[in-house]
Amino acid sequence: MISGLKAGFALDSRLDSDSEPLMWLGLCELRVMNDRRWPWLILVPQRPGIEEIHDLTPLDQAMLTFESNMVAHALKRSTGCTKINSGALGNIVRQLHFHVIARTEGDPGWPGPVWGHGVREPYRSDDLHRFAETIKAAL
């Protein structure tokens, strides 16, 4: 299991159940949100007890910016989406995690936010694997 390997770090159980591990980037574990309605990636900085971006050290803040930009470019290239939505909300899951979501006009919920829109639609296993491989290749 990828999650929890860093000393003192444990992945929030909700992030663990709602997403699948994809790869390590450096600071963050990159995960795929298991909702096929949107190409949706989550970066989780591997730092225990961190809830806000400003809680990270300046170096970790720079790494998070670098890694999230890298992921956003890869997601945009691989999906041809209209817009990338990104952000760290943390109202429900307090552990710092950063969402990067590909949005296209006409997708479920467009132009509104993805949060709270309908019911999550999990990927079929082969579709999740195909999406994960596409993202890895784009990175």
Phi, psi and chi 1 to 4 in degrees:
 res  aa     phi    psi   chi1   chi2   chi3   chi4
   1 MET       -  131.0 -178.9  166.0  139.9      -
   2 ILE   -69.4  -45.3  -69.6  176.8      -      -
   3 SER   -66.5  144.5  -56.6      -      -      -
   4 GLY    85.4    9.2      -      -      -      -
   5 LEU   -80.0  -25.7  -66.6  177.3      -      -
   6 LYS   -74.5  140.6  -61.7  -78.1 -176.9  176.1
   7 ALA   -55.0  123.1      -      -      -      -
   8 GLY    78.8   -6.3      -      -      -      -
   9 PHE   -92.5  134.9  179.0   82.6      -      -
  10 ALA  -137.0  132.0      -      -      -      -
  11 LEU   -74.2  134.2 -176.6   64.5      -      -
  12 ASP   -54.8  137.7 -178.2  -84.7      -      -
  13 SER   -62.7  -31.0   61.1      -      -      -
  14 ARG   -70.7  -41.5 -174.9  154.2  174.7  176.2
  15 LEU   -61.9  -40.3  -73.8  173.4      -      -
  16 ASP   -63.2  -40.2 -167.8   33.6      -      -
  17 SER   -81.4  -26.0   66.3      -      -      -
  18 ASP   -93.1   -9.6  -71.1  -10.1      -      -
  19 SER  -140.4  165.7   63.4      -      -      -
  20 GLU  -120.1  139.5  -62.4  -66.2  -33.6      -
  21 PRO   -66.9  141.0   21.0  -27.2      -      -
  22 LEU  -114.4  -56.1 -178.8   60.8      -      -
  23 MET  -171.0  166.3   64.1 -170.7  -59.6      -
  24 TRP   -89.9  139.5  -70.8  103.8      -      -
  25 LEU  -106.0  -29.1  -63.1  175.0      -      -
  26 GLY   151.6  -84.3      -      -      -      -
  27 LEU   -76.1  -40.3  170.9   67.2      -      -
  28 CYS  -108.5  150.6  -63.1      -      -      -
  29 GLU   -89.2  131.0  175.8 -173.2   11.1      -
  30 LEU   -95.5  129.3 -178.9   60.4      -      -
  31 ARG  -127.0  154.1  -59.9 -179.1   65.5   86.8
  32 VAL  -102.7  124.2  176.2      -      -      -
  33 MET   -67.3  127.6 -178.6   64.7  153.3      -
  34 ASN   -83.4   70.5 -166.6    3.1      -      -
  35 ASP  -147.6  105.3 -170.8  -20.5      -      -
  36 ARG   -72.5   -4.9   66.2 -176.4 -180.0   85.3
  37 ARG   -68.0  -27.5  -64.0  175.1  -63.6  166.8
  38 TRP  -139.2  140.7  -58.8  -78.7      -      -
  39 PRO   -69.3  112.9  -19.6   32.2      -      -
  40 TRP  -139.5  118.7 -174.9  -18.8      -      -
  41 LEU  -115.6  151.8  -58.6  170.5      -      -
  42 ILE  -131.1  129.0  -59.3  171.6      -      -
  43 LEU  -101.7  130.3  -65.9   96.0      -      -
  44 VAL  -121.3  105.5 -176.4      -      -      -
  45 PRO   -60.6  133.2  -23.0   34.2      -      -
  46 GLN   -87.0   63.3  -57.8  -66.1  -71.7      -
  47 ARG  -128.8  124.5  -61.0  -68.6 -174.5 -102.3
  48 PRO   -69.1  142.3   22.1  -28.6      -      -
  49 GLY    73.7   12.0      -      -      -      -
  50 ILE   -94.6  127.6  -60.6  -65.7      -      -
  51 GLU  -114.1  -25.2  -67.2 -175.3    0.5      -
  52 GLU  -128.6  152.7  -52.0  -72.7   -8.2      -
  53 ILE   -59.0  -39.7  -67.8  172.0      -      -
  54 HIS   -70.3   -9.8   63.0  -99.0      -      -
  55 ASP   -77.7  -18.9  -66.8  -24.7      -      -
  56 LEU   -73.0  155.9  -67.1  168.4      -      -
  57 THR   -66.3  159.4   66.2      -      -      -
  58 PRO   -55.3  -39.3  -30.0   38.2      -      -
  59 LEU   -64.8  -43.5  179.4   57.4      -      -
  60 ASP   -66.0  -34.5  -76.7   -9.8      -      -
  61 GLN   -61.6  -43.3  -70.5  174.3   31.3      -
  62 ALA   -64.6  -40.8      -      -      -      -
  63 MET   -65.2  -41.6  -77.4  -61.1  -64.2      -
  64 LEU   -62.2  -42.2  177.4   58.5      -      -
  65 THR   -61.9  -47.2  -61.6      -      -      -
  66 PHE   -60.1  -49.0  174.1   78.8      -      -
  67 GLU   -67.7  -39.8  -69.3  175.5    5.6      -
  68 SER   -68.1  -36.8   63.2      -      -      -
  69 ASN   -65.3  -42.0  -73.9  -20.6      -      -
  70 MET   -60.3  -45.4 -177.5  175.4   65.0      -
  71 VAL   -66.1  -42.5  166.7      -      -      -
  72 ALA   -60.9  -43.6      -      -      -      -
  73 HIS   -62.4  -44.0  -77.1  -67.7      -      -
  74 ALA   -64.1  -41.4      -      -      -      -
  75 LEU   -66.3  -42.1 -167.8   56.3      -      -
  76 LYS   -63.7  -46.2  179.8   99.4  175.3 -176.4
  77 ARG   -63.0  -41.8  -81.1 -167.2  -48.7  -88.5
  78 SER   -80.2  -21.1   63.7      -      -      -
  79 THR  -109.1  -21.5   65.2      -      -      -
  80 GLY    65.8   26.5      -      -      -      -
  81 CYS   -65.1  163.6   64.6      -      -      -
  82 THR   -75.8  -39.5  -54.9      -      -      -
  83 LYS  -149.7  145.5 -178.6   79.3  174.5   88.1
  84 ILE  -103.9  124.8  -66.6  -72.0      -      -
  85 ASN  -100.3  134.9  -70.0  173.8      -      -
  86 SER  -144.0  149.5   56.9      -      -      -
  87 GLY   169.5  165.4      -      -      -      -
  88 ALA  -122.7  107.3      -      -      -      -
  89 LEU   -93.3  -65.7  -62.4  167.6      -      -
  90 GLY    73.8   18.0      -      -      -      -
  91 ASN   -73.6  -31.2  -64.7  -17.3      -      -
  92 ILE  -103.4  -53.6  -64.6  172.7      -      -
  93 VAL   -97.5  109.3  175.7      -      -      -
  94 ARG   -71.4  -30.6  -65.7  -69.6 -177.8  160.1
  95 GLN   -58.3  132.9 -179.2  176.5   52.2      -
  96 LEU   -59.6  123.8  178.7   59.0      -      -
  97 HIS  -148.1  147.3   58.6  -70.4      -      -
  98 PHE  -121.2  120.8 -166.5   84.3      -      -
  99 HIS   -88.3  139.2  -60.9  -90.5      -      -
 100 VAL  -132.7  113.8 -178.4      -      -      -
 101 ILE  -126.6  130.5  -51.5  160.3      -      -
 102 ALA   -84.8  126.3      -      -      -      -
 103 ARG  -120.8  144.3  -59.0  -64.4  -54.5  -84.7
 104 THR  -136.2  138.6  -57.9      -      -      -
 105 GLU   -52.7  129.8  -68.2 -178.9   41.5      -
 106 GLY    94.4   -5.4      -      -      -      -
 107 ASP   -70.8  164.9   73.7   21.8      -      -
 108 PRO   -55.3  123.4  -24.5   34.0      -      -
 109 GLY    89.9   -7.4      -      -      -      -
 110 TRP   -58.3  137.0  178.9  -91.0      -      -
 111 PRO   -94.7    9.7   35.8  -35.6      -      -
 112 GLY   -71.9  177.0      -      -      -      -
 113 PRO   -72.1  158.6   25.8  -32.3      -      -
 114 VAL   -77.6  -27.5  -62.1      -      -      -
 115 TRP   -67.0  130.3  -67.9  -83.8      -      -
 116 GLY    78.4    7.2      -      -      -      -
 117 HIS   -95.2  109.5 -178.9   83.3      -      -
 118 GLY    65.1 -158.4      -      -      -      -
 119 VAL  -113.3  135.8  177.0      -      -      -
 120 ARG   -54.6  137.9 -176.3  166.1   62.3  102.1
 121 GLU  -116.3   98.7  -62.6  176.1   17.5      -
 122 PRO   -60.6  149.6  -20.6   31.5      -      -
 123 TYR   -67.9  151.4  -78.3   97.1      -      -
 124 ARG   -73.0  149.7  -71.2 -171.2   -4.2 -135.7
 125 SER   -53.7  -46.1  179.1      -      -      -
 126 ASP   -68.5  -33.6   55.7  -27.6      -      -
 127 ASP   -69.1  -39.7  -68.8  -23.6      -      -
 128 LEU   -62.7  -44.2  179.8   63.8      -      -
 129 HIS   -62.2  -42.8  178.1   73.1      -      -
 130 ARG   -63.4  -44.8 -169.9  173.2   12.2  -94.0
 131 PHE   -62.2  -44.1  176.6   59.0      -      -
 132 ALA   -60.0  -43.6      -      -      -      -
 133 GLU   -66.1  -36.9  -69.1  -55.3  -49.0      -
 134 THR   -61.9  -43.9  -60.0      -      -      -
 135 ILE   -66.8  -44.8  -65.1  -57.6      -      -
 136 LYS   -56.5  -44.0  -73.8  179.4 -175.3  178.1
 137 ALA   -64.3  -36.9      -      -      -      -
 138 ALA   -72.6  -24.7      -      -      -      -
 139 LEU   -80.4      -  -73.7  168.9      -      -
